[in-house]
C-alpha cells in the first residue's frame, strides 16, 4: 500500500512540474505590450483665429481608464507611450479672435483606434462664441413611478449685459436618445448644421422679456405643482412658478399661468402634431438654444432647403437644419458615462456628455459654479464640455445658486 502511495505521489509531482513548465513557457511566449505614438495636427475653421498653440489635447480610453493630455505647439502635438485601444481624443481651450471676441474651441473624435505606431490625425478646430445664455440646470429623468410631466429647463444670463429673450429658440436634436447608429445627412450639408427634432421659441416683439445678469428663467413641460395629489406626490419639484411652458393643448394638463412657448417646427410643419405631450427623453436628449441673426430668415417650414430626412433610413420624418453658427449653448445627455461613445453632436457643439444614470429617479444635472461675483451672483463654467461643466445626480431645484427672477415673471 505504501508503494502505491509513493507512485501516486511521484505521478502527481511530474504532472505539476509539466504544468508549471507549460505556464512558464506560456508566459515567456506572451508578447510584450507595444506602446504607440501619434501625431495630432490642427487647423482652425474660424477665419479670425489662426494660432491654436496652447490648446489642450486629451486622450481618454474609457474601457481601460487611461487619461493622457498634452498641449498644441506649432499647430501640432506628438503623443507617445500610448497603449493600444479605442480613444476619445478632444482638443479644447479658450481663445480670443482678432476682433477680441472670446471663443471656446473644440475638436474631437470618439472610438478612434490607436493600433499601430506613427499614426497621424488631422483635426479641424472650431467652436462657439462664448454665450451670454447657458443651460444652468436640466431635469429630464422624471420621477417614480414613471412620471415625466415634471421635466424643466433652466436658462441663465451668465454675462455682464442685459439679454432680451424674445425670439430665443429651444430645440431637441435627433436622435432623441444616444445611439451608436447615427443618422446620415446630405453630403452638401458638410459640418454646417445640427438637426432639430422639435423647435420652439420664446414669444415677444423684441424687448418684452429682458434677462439681467444673474437672472434665470424656467421652461417647464407642464408648469404646475407636480407634488399635488392629482399629479405625482413623489415628484421633487413644483413647476408652478416657471416663466414658460410647452403647452400642448392637452385637456388633462390644462394651461397654467406660465407664458406659452411658441411652437415652430415638427416634422416639416408648424403644427404640434397629434400626440398631446412634449416629452424629451428620460434617458437624456441633446438640447440647444439658439438665436436667428437679424439679417437672416430661418424658416424650416416654408424653406425646403432648411429641412431634411435621415438618409440612412427609409423614414420620412423631417428634421430642421439649424446652423451651428446660430447656437448659443448645447448640452448632450445620455444614459450613463459609457454612452460618450455614442455622441450625437459634434465636439465643437459639446465635447462631452452628462447623465444621471437611470430613469424616473427625480435627479437633475446642474452646471458647476466657477466663481461667485462680488454681488453674490454665480458665474457658471462653460467650456462646451458637458462632462466637465455639469454636476450629476442633483436634486432639482429652481435657482439653486441664488439666481434672481426677472421682474416680469408672474411668480413675483
Secondary structure as UniProt FT lines:
FT   HELIX           2..29
FT   STRAND          35..44
FT   TURN            47..48
FT   TURN            53..54
FT   STRAND          56..61
FT   TURN            62..65
FT   STRAND          66..71
FT   TURN            74..75
FT   STRAND          76..83
FT   STRAND          85..96
FT   TURN            98..99
FT   STRAND          102..114
FT   TURN            117..118
FT   STRAND          119..129
FT   STRAND          133..139
FT   TURN            144..146
FT   TURN            149..150
FT   STRAND          152..157
FT   STRAND          163..164
FT   TURN            166..167
FT   STRAND          169..173
FT   HELIX           187..189
FT   TURN            190..191
FT   STRAND          193..201
FT   STRAND          210..211
FT   TURN            213..214
FT   STRAND          215..220
FT   TURN            226..227
FT   TURN            229..231
FT   TURN            233..234
FT   TURN            240..241
FT   STRAND          244..245
FT   TURN            251..252
FT   STRAND          259..260
FT   STRAND          262..266
FT   TURN            267..268
FT   TURN            282..283
FT   STRAND          286..290
FT   TURN            294..295
FT   TURN            300..302
FT   HELIX           304..306
FT   STRAND          307..308
FT   TURN            311..312
FT   STRAND          319..323
FT   HELIX           324..326
FT   STRAND          327..334
FT   HELIX           337..342
FT   TURN            347..349
FT   STRAND          354..355
FT   STRAND          363..367
FT   STRAND          369..372
FT   TURN            374..375
FT   STRAND          378..380
FT   HELIX           386..389
FT   STRAND          390..395
FT   TURN            398..401
FT   STRAND          404..405
FT   TURN            407..408
FT   TURN            410..411
//
